[in-house]
Amino acid sequence: MAEERDPAAQLLSLRQSIDNVDAALVHLLAERFKFTQQVGRLKAANDLPPADPERERQQITKLKALAAESHLDPAFGEKFLNFIIAEVIHQHEQIANTGVIETQS
C-alpha cells in the first residue's frame, strides 16, 4: 500500500516522475520548434508575415478544448500556447531578418 510508505520515499518517487515528464516536455518542445523553424524559413523565403493571427486563434481554441477535456485549466492552456506562439513569432522574425535563430547556451 502506497499510503504506508515513508513520506520521504513517496516524495522522491513523485519528484522522479515529475522530472521524467519535464524531460519529455523539453524534448517535445524541441521537436515542435524544429518544425516551426522550418515554417519560419518557408515564410521568410516567400515574404510571408511571421505571425498568422487567424491560425493562432484556431490553435488557442483547439488547445483550450483539449485542456478542458484533460481536466487542465483552459486559461493555463491558453497562456502556455500564447507563450509558445510569442517565441515562434520571435524566431520567425529572427529568421526573416538574419536567416538564423540566436540561442543562449
PyMOL commands that set and color helices and strands:
alter all, ss='L'
color gray80, all
select helices_A, chain A and resi 2-4+7-45+53-69+74-98
alter helices_A, ss='H'
color red, helices_A
deselect
rebuild
show_as cartoon
